[in-house]
Amino acid sequence: MTTLAEAHDQLRPLMFSIAYRMLGSVVEAEDVVQEAFLRLHRSAPDGVDNLEAYATTVTTRLAIDTLRSARVRREQYVGPWLPEPIVDDDDLDPAYRIELDDTVSTAFLVLLEALTPVERAVFVLREVIGYEYDEIASVVEKSEANCRQIFARARKRISDGTPRFDATREQGARLASQFIAAVAGGDMAGLERLLADDVVFVGDGGGRAPAIQKPMVGVTAVARFLLGLMRAGERFGVLLEHAVANGQPALVTRGADGALLGVMTIDVEDGRIARLHNVINPDKLGHLGPVGDLTALLRGEA
């Protein structure tokens, strides 16, 4: 029988995958996984029949409790709330390596915020993990019939807004490169050609960094705003890098010293950029490495 110690490396990706999709926070997900392992070590005998099911149950229940308390903080959050980004690169902490598919995209995780903690748990376990309803019922302590109803209700609530990612990774990378070139070159016409007419820009500063307080919509407004940001950044030697974050093409912004200033994910639909989600809240970037002080930079203090 596999012991918990032997299964640690195998269980960790699954547990983090569940917790991150439940919470949209790398830091909170890591805390949940650590607490889940502590509880498993204290209570799970080496002879338990199914360690994976046991780990899934503990992780999901802890994530539900964490999300219930987090919802109060998010209601008081300054400006739009976006999930903490996971940037896919060789330096990424192995603890955060999960399968970066559409269900961890920024747009999708934002949609999941509309669900209650239990709805989110049922949806993640069914849609992502592939659990059967009887297994889900055991985890969330509801009846199988109730879980079917919860899943149907959750899927209906988010179905209309579910993002449609029809670009391959190569197409997304190419469009992101063109996007960076247009922004860096101040090419208004070129940038407008890349953006959908109803493109949406969302910024998350959380009151800790300067960000717009509500989403911006429209190709001309967003293009002008982006070029304005670039002109401001150029004065301080801000650097732009292409990356992949949450399974989508992304733009990483760094200061002249290499410190991270922001991560912007790029959602592509029908060959054009449909949504831009820009996380500049330093509290949401620390897991990716040293973070710069964007506010001080813009004030000329850094």
Solvent accessible surface area in square Angstrom, and as a share of the most:
residue,aa,sasa,rsa
1,M,162,0.72
2,T,69,0.40
3,T,39,0.23
4,L,8,0.04
5,A,75,0.58
6,E,125,0.56
7,A,5,0.04
8,H,61,0.27
9,D,114,0.59
10,Q,134,0.60
11,L,5,0.03
12,R,48,0.18
13,P,62,0.39
14,L,35,0.17
15,M,0,0.00
16,F,1,0.00
17,S,15,0.10
18,I,1,0.00
19,A,0,0.00
20,Y,0,0.00
21,R,5,0.02
22,M,0,0.00
23,L,0,0.00
24,G,0,0.00
25,S,7,0.04
26,V,0,0.00
27,V,74,0.43
28,E,32,0.14
29,A,0,0.00
30,E,22,0.10
31,D,81,0.42
32,V,6,0.04
33,V,0,0.00
34,Q,94,0.42
35,E,56,0.25
36,A,0,0.00
37,F,12,0.05
38,L,97,0.48
39,R,105,0.38
40,L,0,0.00
41,H,103,0.46
42,R,167,0.61
43,S,68,0.44
44,A,12,0.09
45,P,84,0.53
46,D,83,0.43
47,G,46,0.44
48,V,28,0.16
49,D,131,0.68
50,N,85,0.43
51,L,16,0.08
52,E,80,0.36
53,A,35,0.27
54,Y,68,0.26
55,A,0,0.00
56,T,0,0.00
57,T,27,0.16
58,V,26,0.15
59,T,0,0.00
60,T,0,0.00
61,R,91,0.33
62,L,16,0.08
63,A,0,0.00
64,I,11,0.05
65,D,82,0.42
66,T,35,0.20
67,L,1,0.00
68,R,128,0.47
69,S,61,0.39
70,A,1,0.01
71,R,71,0.26
72,V,85,0.49
73,R,127,0.46
74,R,36,0.13
75,E,144,0.64
76,Q,138,0.61
77,Y,51,0.20
78,V,76,0.44
79,G,28,0.27
80,P,26,0.16
81,W,40,0.14
82,L,3,0.01
83,P,2,0.02
84,E,14,0.06
85,P,4,0.02
86,I,0,0.00
87,V,13,0.07
88,D,47,0.24
89,D,62,0.32
90,D,139,0.72
91,D,138,0.71
92,L,16,0.08
93,D,63,0.33
94,P,108,0.68
95,A,18,0.14
96,Y,27,0.10
97,R,100,0.37
98,I,22,0.11
99,E,134,0.60
100,L,39,0.20
101,D,51,0.26
102,D,70,0.36
103,T,24,0.14
104,V,0,0.00
105,S,0,0.00
106,T,5,0.03
107,A,9,0.07
108,F,14,0.06
109,L,0,0.00
110,V,51,0.29
111,L,42,0.21
112,L,2,0.01
113,E,40,0.18
114,A,51,0.40
115,L,0,0.00
116,T,58,0.33
117,P,12,0.08
118,V,24,0.14
119,E,8,0.04
120,R,0,0.00
121,A,0,0.00
122,V,0,0.00
123,F,6,0.02
124,V,1,0.00
125,L,0,0.00
126,R,74,0.27
127,E,85,0.38
128,V,40,0.23
129,I,42,0.21
130,G,49,0.47
131,Y,21,0.08
132,E,97,0.44
133,Y,22,0.09
134,D,83,0.43
135,E,76,0.34
136,I,0,0.00
137,A,12,0.10
138,S,75,0.49
139,V,3,0.02
140,V,13,0.08
141,E,129,0.58
142,K,82,0.35
143,S,67,0.43
144,E,75,0.33
145,A,65,0.50
146,N,51,0.26
147,C,0,0.00
148,R,121,0.44
149,Q,113,0.50
150,I,8,0.04
151,F,9,0.04
152,A,55,0.43
153,R,115,0.42
154,A,0,0.00
155,R,126,0.46
156,K,162,0.68
157,R,123,0.45
158,I,5,0.02
159,S,56,0.36
160,D,144,0.75
161,G,42,0.40
162,T,62,0.36
163,P,16,0.10
164,R,126,0.46
165,F,37,0.16
166,D,71,0.37
167,A,33,0.25
168,T,72,0.42
169,R,146,0.53
170,E,122,0.55
171,Q,81,0.36
172,G,2,0.02
173,A,33,0.25
174,R,134,0.49
175,L,16,0.08
176,A,0,0.00
177,S,60,0.39
178,Q,84,0.37
179,F,0,0.00
180,I,27,0.14
181,A,67,0.52
182,A,7,0.06
183,V,8,0.05
184,A,45,0.35
185,G,61,0.59
186,G,47,0.45
187,D,61,0.32
188,M,55,0.25
189,A,56,0.44
190,G,7,0.07
191,L,0,0.00
192,E,50,0.22
193,R,166,0.61
194,L,24,0.12
195,L,0,0.00
196,A,15,0.12
197,D,99,0.51
198,D,98,0.51
199,V,0,0.00
200,V,40,0.23
201,F,3,0.01
202,V,15,0.09
203,G,2,0.02
204,D,0,0.00
205,G,3,0.03
206,G,14,0.14
207,G,55,0.53
208,R,128,0.47
209,A,12,0.09
210,P,64,0.41
211,A,27,0.21
212,I,38,0.19
213,Q,112,0.50
214,K,151,0.64
215,P,69,0.43
216,M,46,0.21
217,V,91,0.52
218,G,18,0.18
219,V,30,0.17
220,T,54,0.32
221,A,47,0.37
222,V,0,0.00
223,A,0,0.00
224,R,158,0.58
225,F,53,0.22
226,L,7,0.03
227,L,9,0.05
228,G,25,0.24
229,L,80,0.40
230,M,22,0.10
231,R,150,0.55
232,A,25,0.19
233,G,7,0.07
234,E,93,0.42
235,R,169,0.62
236,F,50,0.21
237,G,33,0.32
238,V,19,0.11
239,L,92,0.46
240,L,40,0.20
241,E,69,0.31
242,H,72,0.32
243,A,17,0.13
244,V,19,0.11
245,A,0,0.00
246,N,0,0.00
247,G,27,0.26
248,Q,12,0.05
249,P,16,0.10
250,A,0,0.00
251,L,7,0.04
252,V,5,0.03
253,T,30,0.17
254,R,66,0.24
255,G,4,0.04
256,A,76,0.59
257,D,124,0.64
258,G,34,0.33
259,A,13,0.10
260,L,4,0.02
261,L,8,0.04
262,G,1,0.01
263,V,1,0.01
264,M,11,0.05
265,T,3,0.02
266,I,0,0.00
267,D,0,0.00
268,V,5,0.03
269,E,31,0.14
270,D,102,0.53
271,G,53,0.51
272,R,84,0.31
273,I,0,0.00
274,A,12,0.09
275,R,51,0.19
276,L,0,0.00
277,H,10,0.05
278,N,17,0.09
279,V,5,0.03
280,I,17,0.09
281,N,6,0.03
282,P,29,0.18
283,D,82,0.42
284,K,13,0.06
285,L,0,0.00
286,G,46,0.44
287,H,36,0.16
288,L,45,0.22
289,G,29,0.28
290,P,111,0.70
291,V,48,0.27
292,G,19,0.18
293,D,85,0.44
294,L,30,0.15
295,T,37,0.22
296,A,15,0.12
297,L,19,0.10
298,L,72,0.36
299,R,167,0.61
300,G,51,0.49
301,E,120,0.54
302,A,88,0.68
